[in-house]
Amino acid sequence: MSALSLSLSLSLSLCVIVKMGAVSLSLSPLLLCFCLVVPLCTTQKAKDRKTVGARDTEFVDKYSVCAQGPPGVQGRDGNPGVNGIPGTPGIPGRDGAKGEKGECVTERYEEPWKPNYKQCAWSALNYGIDLGKIADCTFTKLRSDSALRVLFSGSLRLKCKTACCGRWYFTFNGAECAGPLPIESIIYLDQGSPELNSTINMHRTSTVEGLCEGISAGLVDVGMWVGTCADYPRGDASTGWNSVSRMIIEELPK
């Protein structure tokens, strides 16, 4: 039983005793006051206890903080996880824009070019013919797409009493060069005074030189010839007098 219920019960009992006359009339006012005051005091105390209990609970809930201890030792790293399930293939990408047309380049392996040349020399030709082959030299041409450079160096002379012209030129396998033009050199002698023309006999070292294309690979017979000029009479020609004459043939890449 609570304190409030006990107080009420005691007050009621006293009041009953008063009404039954167990107590004298002189005590009636005192008893009546007691019956009224005691229950009120008891009730107020109970209310005060409830108020204090509620405040204590609120204080504990609001200000109660546990003291924080020192941090613990850091844990070790865990074992590596296993590989996950492979993802599904992505959506195929779209075709890109069409590129520009490239250039067609054909690679061709070519061996390094090696020099190929030949020289034929004569100590003293002293060849006095006016029309025909003077000398020749055989050469081995290695490639069909190459060119031949030819050179003749020697003493040349032309003598005549009237105007005359002499022509020295190269042939390849019996034909003059056609790629692009013949290789030649000329000497022209005018009439002049009759007395001087009869005594002119001048020998000069001269050269006949050129480059010929379009000759097939293989053996090539290179010849030096002497002949007449067009529309002019032939003179007294001489080649290689009293000196060294030489012919040089060289194969060159195009």
JORAJO-V424695 format. One record per pair of residues at least 12 apart in sequence whose ideal C-beta (glycine too) atoms are under 10 Angstrom apart, sorted by the first residue. I is the first residue (numbers start at 1). J is the second residue. If there is no record, write none. Layout:
# JORAJO-V424695
i=I j=J
i=I j=J
This chain:
# JORAJO-V424695
i=2 j=42
i=2 j=46
i=3 j=42
i=3 j=43
i=3 j=45
i=3 j=46
i=3 j=49
i=4 j=39
i=4 j=42
i=4 j=43
i=4 j=44
i=4 j=45
i=4 j=46
i=4 j=47
i=5 j=42
i=6 j=39
i=6 j=42
i=7 j=38
i=7 j=39
i=7 j=40
i=7 j=41
i=7 j=42
i=7 j=43
i=7 j=45
i=7 j=46
i=8 j=38
i=8 j=39
i=8 j=42
i=8 j=43
i=9 j=39
i=10 j=34
i=10 j=35
i=10 j=38
i=10 j=39
i=10 j=42
i=11 j=34
i=11 j=35
i=11 j=36
i=11 j=37
i=11 j=38
i=11 j=39
i=11 j=40
i=11 j=42
i=12 j=35
i=12 j=39
i=13 j=35
i=14 j=31
i=14 j=32
i=14 j=34
i=14 j=35
i=14 j=38
i=15 j=31
i=15 j=32
i=15 j=34
i=15 j=35
i=15 j=36
i=16 j=35
i=17 j=31
i=17 j=35
i=18 j=30
i=18 j=31
i=18 j=32
i=18 j=34
i=18 j=35
i=110 j=253
i=113 j=142
i=113 j=143
i=113 j=146
i=113 j=251
i=113 j=252
i=113 j=253
i=114 j=142
i=114 j=251
i=115 j=250
i=115 j=251
i=115 j=252
i=116 j=139
i=116 j=140
i=116 j=141
i=116 j=142
i=116 j=143
i=116 j=146
i=116 j=148
i=116 j=249
i=116 j=250
i=116 j=251
i=116 j=252
i=117 j=139
i=117 j=148
i=117 j=149
i=117 j=248
i=117 j=249
i=117 j=250
i=117 j=251
i=117 j=252
i=118 j=137
i=118 j=138
i=118 j=139
i=118 j=140
i=118 j=222
i=118 j=247
i=118 j=248
i=118 j=249
i=118 j=250
i=118 j=251
i=119 j=137
i=119 j=151
i=119 j=246
i=119 j=247
i=119 j=248
i=119 j=249
i=119 j=250
i=120 j=135
i=120 j=136
i=120 j=137
i=120 j=138
i=120 j=139
i=120 j=152
i=120 j=222
i=120 j=224
i=120 j=245
i=120 j=246
i=120 j=247
i=120 j=248
i=120 j=249
i=121 j=135
i=121 j=137
i=121 j=153
i=121 j=154
i=121 j=244
i=121 j=245
i=121 j=246
i=121 j=247
i=121 j=248
i=122 j=134
i=122 j=135
i=122 j=154
i=122 j=239
i=122 j=240
i=122 j=243
i=122 j=244
i=122 j=245
i=122 j=246
i=122 j=247
i=123 j=240
i=123 j=242
i=123 j=243
i=123 j=244
i=123 j=245
i=124 j=154
i=124 j=155
i=124 j=240
i=124 j=241
i=124 j=242
i=124 j=243
i=124 j=244
i=124 j=245
i=125 j=154
i=125 j=155
i=125 j=224
i=125 j=238
i=125 j=239
i=125 j=240
i=125 j=241
i=125 j=242
i=125 j=243
i=125 j=244
i=125 j=245
i=126 j=155
i=126 j=238
i=126 j=239
i=126 j=240
i=126 j=241
i=126 j=242
i=126 j=243
i=126 j=245
i=127 j=154
i=127 j=224
i=127 j=226
i=127 j=237
i=127 j=238
i=127 j=239
i=127 j=240
i=127 j=241
i=127 j=245
i=128 j=157
i=128 j=226
i=128 j=236
i=128 j=237
i=128 j=238
i=128 j=239
i=128 j=240
i=128 j=241
i=129 j=225
i=129 j=226
i=129 j=237
i=129 j=238
i=129 j=239
i=130 j=158
i=130 j=164
i=130 j=166
i=130 j=226
i=130 j=227
i=130 j=228
i=130 j=234
i=130 j=235
i=130 j=236
i=130 j=237
i=130 j=238
i=131 j=166
i=131 j=167
i=131 j=225
i=131 j=226
i=131 j=227
i=131 j=228
i=131 j=234
i=131 j=237
i=132 j=223
i=132 j=225
i=132 j=226
i=132 j=227
i=133 j=171
i=133 j=174
i=133 j=223
i=133 j=224
i=133 j=225
i=133 j=226
i=134 j=152
i=134 j=154
i=134 j=168
i=134 j=223
i=134 j=224
i=134 j=225
i=134 j=226
i=134 j=237
i=134 j=239
i=134 j=240
i=134 j=245
i=134 j=247
i=135 j=152
i=135 j=154
i=135 j=222
i=135 j=223
i=135 j=224
i=135 j=225
i=135 j=239
i=135 j=240
i=135 j=245
i=135 j=246
i=135 j=247
i=136 j=170
i=136 j=171
i=136 j=174
i=136 j=221
i=136 j=222
i=136 j=223
i=136 j=224
i=136 j=225
i=136 j=247
i=137 j=150
i=137 j=152
i=137 j=220
i=137 j=221
i=137 j=222
i=137 j=223
i=137 j=224
i=137 j=246
i=137 j=247
i=137 j=248
i=137 j=249
i=138 j=219
i=138 j=220
i=138 j=221
i=138 j=222
i=138 j=223
i=138 j=249
i=139 j=172
i=139 j=215
i=139 j=218
i=139 j=219
i=139 j=220
i=139 j=221
i=139 j=222
i=139 j=247
i=139 j=249
i=139 j=250
i=139 j=251
i=140 j=217
i=140 j=218
i=140 j=219
i=140 j=220
i=140 j=249
i=140 j=251
i=141 j=172
i=141 j=215
i=141 j=216
i=141 j=217
i=141 j=218
i=141 j=219
i=141 j=220
i=141 j=222
i=141 j=249
i=141 j=251
i=142 j=217
i=142 j=218
i=142 j=251
i=143 j=215
i=143 j=216
i=143 j=217
i=143 j=251
i=143 j=253
i=143 j=254
i=144 j=214
i=144 j=215
i=144 j=216
i=144 j=217
i=144 j=218
i=145 j=213
i=145 j=214
i=145 j=217
i=145 j=253
i=145 j=254
i=146 j=213
i=146 j=215
i=146 j=217
i=146 j=250
i=146 j=251
i=146 j=252
i=146 j=253
i=146 j=254
i=147 j=179
i=147 j=211
i=147 j=212
i=147 j=213
i=147 j=214
i=147 j=215
i=147 j=250
i=147 j=251
i=147 j=252
i=147 j=253
i=147 j=254
i=148 j=170
i=148 j=172
i=148 j=177
i=148 j=179
i=148 j=183
i=148 j=210
i=148 j=211
i=148 j=212
i=148 j=213
i=148 j=214
i=148 j=215
i=148 j=220
i=148 j=222
i=148 j=249
i=148 j=250
i=148 j=251
i=148 j=252
i=149 j=183
i=149 j=209
i=149 j=210
i=149 j=211
i=149 j=212
i=149 j=248
i=149 j=249
i=149 j=250
i=149 j=251
i=149 j=252
i=150 j=170
i=150 j=172
i=150 j=177
i=150 j=183
i=150 j=208
i=150 j=209
i=150 j=210
i=150 j=211
i=150 j=212
i=150 j=220
i=150 j=222
i=150 j=224
i=150 j=247
i=150 j=248
i=150 j=249
i=150 j=250
i=151 j=170
i=151 j=183
i=151 j=207
i=151 j=208
i=151 j=209
i=151 j=210
i=151 j=246
i=151 j=247
i=151 j=248
i=151 j=249
i=151 j=250
i=152 j=168
i=152 j=169
i=152 j=170
i=152 j=183
i=152 j=185
i=152 j=206
i=152 j=207
i=152 j=208
i=152 j=209
i=152 j=210
i=152 j=222
i=152 j=223
i=152 j=224
i=152 j=239
i=152 j=240
i=152 j=245
i=152 j=246
i=152 j=247
i=152 j=248
i=153 j=205
i=153 j=206
i=153 j=207
i=153 j=208
i=153 j=209
i=153 j=240
i=153 j=243
i=153 j=244
i=153 j=245
i=153 j=246
i=153 j=247
i=153 j=248
i=154 j=168
i=154 j=203
i=154 j=204
i=154 j=205
i=154 j=206
i=154 j=207
i=154 j=208
i=154 j=224
i=154 j=239
i=154 j=240
i=154 j=241
i=154 j=243
i=154 j=244
i=154 j=245
i=154 j=246
i=154 j=247
i=155 j=203
i=155 j=204
i=155 j=205
i=155 j=206
i=155 j=238
i=155 j=239
i=155 j=240
i=155 j=241
i=155 j=242
i=155 j=243
i=155 j=244
i=155 j=245
i=156 j=168
i=156 j=185
i=156 j=186
i=156 j=187
i=156 j=202
i=156 j=203
i=156 j=204
i=156 j=205
i=156 j=206
i=156 j=207
i=156 j=208
i=156 j=226
i=156 j=237
i=156 j=238
i=156 j=239
i=156 j=240
i=156 j=241
i=156 j=245
i=157 j=187
i=157 j=189
i=157 j=200
i=157 j=201
i=157 j=202
i=157 j=203
i=157 j=204
i=157 j=206
i=157 j=235
i=157 j=236
i=157 j=237
i=157 j=238
i=157 j=239
i=157 j=240
i=157 j=241
i=158 j=186
i=158 j=187
i=158 j=188
i=158 j=189
i=158 j=200
i=158 j=201
i=158 j=202
i=158 j=203
i=158 j=204
i=158 j=226
i=158 j=234
i=158 j=235
i=158 j=236
i=158 j=237
i=158 j=238
i=159 j=187
i=159 j=189
i=159 j=197
i=159 j=198
i=159 j=199
i=159 j=200
i=159 j=201
i=159 j=202
i=159 j=203
i=159 j=235
i=159 j=236
i=159 j=237
i=159 j=238
i=160 j=189
i=160 j=190
i=160 j=191
i=160 j=197
i=160 j=198
i=160 j=200
i=160 j=232
i=160 j=233
i=160 j=234
i=160 j=235
i=160 j=236
i=160 j=237
i=161 j=189
i=161 j=191
i=161 j=192
i=161 j=194
i=161 j=196
i=161 j=197
i=161 j=198
i=161 j=200
i=161 j=235
i=161 j=236
i=162 j=189
i=162 j=190
i=162 j=191
i=162 j=192
i=162 j=194
i=162 j=197
i=162 j=233
i=162 j=235
i=163 j=188
i=163 j=189
i=163 j=190
i=163 j=191
i=163 j=192
i=163 j=197
i=163 j=232
i=163 j=233
i=163 j=235
i=164 j=187
i=164 j=188
i=164 j=189
i=164 j=190
i=164 j=191
i=164 j=197
i=164 j=228
i=164 j=229
i=164 j=232
i=164 j=233
i=164 j=234
i=164 j=235
i=164 j=236
i=164 j=237
i=165 j=186
i=165 j=187
i=165 j=188
i=165 j=189
i=165 j=190
i=165 j=227
i=165 j=228
i=165 j=229
i=165 j=230
i=165 j=231
i=165 j=232
i=165 j=233
i=165 j=234
i=165 j=235
i=166 j=185
i=166 j=186
i=166 j=187
i=166 j=188
i=166 j=189
i=166 j=226
i=166 j=227
i=166 j=228
i=166 j=229
i=166 j=232
i=166 j=234
i=166 j=235
i=166 j=236
i=166 j=237
i=166 j=238
i=166 j=239
i=167 j=182
i=167 j=184
i=167 j=185
i=167 j=186
i=167 j=187
i=167 j=188
i=167 j=208
i=167 j=225
i=167 j=226
i=167 j=227
i=167 j=228
i=167 j=229
i=167 j=230
i=167 j=232
i=167 j=234
i=167 j=237
i=168 j=183
i=168 j=184
i=168 j=185
i=168 j=186
i=168 j=187
i=168 j=206
i=168 j=207
i=168 j=208
i=168 j=224
i=168 j=225
i=168 j=226
i=168 j=227
i=168 j=237
i=168 j=239
i=169 j=182
i=169 j=183
i=169 j=184
i=169 j=185
i=169 j=186
i=169 j=208
i=169 j=210
i=169 j=223
i=169 j=224
i=169 j=225
i=169 j=226
i=169 j=227
i=170 j=182
i=170 j=183
i=170 j=184
i=170 j=185
i=170 j=208
i=170 j=209
i=170 j=210
i=170 j=212
i=170 j=222
i=170 j=223
i=170 j=224
i=170 j=225
i=170 j=247
i=170 j=249
i=171 j=183
i=171 j=221
i=171 j=222
i=171 j=223
i=171 j=224
i=171 j=225
i=172 j=212
i=172 j=214
i=172 j=215
i=172 j=216
i=172 j=220
i=172 j=221
i=172 j=222
i=172 j=223
i=172 j=249
i=173 j=215
i=173 j=216
i=173 j=218
i=173 j=219
i=173 j=220
i=173 j=221
i=173 j=222
i=173 j=223
i=174 j=221
i=174 j=223
i=174 j=225
i=175 j=215
i=175 j=223
i=176 j=212
i=176 j=223
i=176 j=225
i=177 j=210
i=177 j=211
i=177 j=212
i=177 j=213
i=177 j=214
i=177 j=215
i=178 j=212
i=178 j=213
i=178 j=214
i=178 j=215
i=179 j=211
i=179 j=212
i=179 j=213
i=179 j=214
i=179 j=215
i=180 j=210
i=180 j=211
i=180 j=212
i=180 j=213
i=180 j=214
i=181 j=210
i=181 j=212
i=182 j=210
i=182 j=212
i=183 j=208
i=183 j=209
i=183 j=210
i=183 j=211
i=183 j=212
i=184 j=208
i=184 j=210
i=184 j=225
i=184 j=227
i=184 j=229
i=185 j=206
i=185 j=207
i=185 j=208
i=185 j=209
i=185 j=210
i=186 j=208
i=186 j=227
i=186 j=228
i=186 j=229
i=186 j=232
i=187 j=202
i=187 j=204
i=187 j=206
i=187 j=226
i=187 j=229
i=187 j=235
i=187 j=237
i=188 j=229
i=188 j=232
i=188 j=235
i=189 j=202
i=189 j=232
i=189 j=235
i=189 j=236
i=201 j=236
i=201 j=238
i=201 j=241
i=203 j=238
i=203 j=239
i=203 j=240
i=203 j=241
i=203 j=242
i=203 j=243
i=205 j=240
i=205 j=241
i=205 j=243
i=205 j=244
i=205 j=245
i=206 j=239
i=208 j=224
i=208 j=247
i=209 j=248
i=211 j=250
i=211 j=252
i=213 j=252
i=213 j=254
i=215 j=251
i=217 j=251
i=220 j=249
i=220 j=251
i=222 j=247
i=222 j=248
i=222 j=249
i=223 j=247
i=224 j=239
i=224 j=240
i=224 j=245
i=224 j=247
i=226 j=238
i=226 j=239
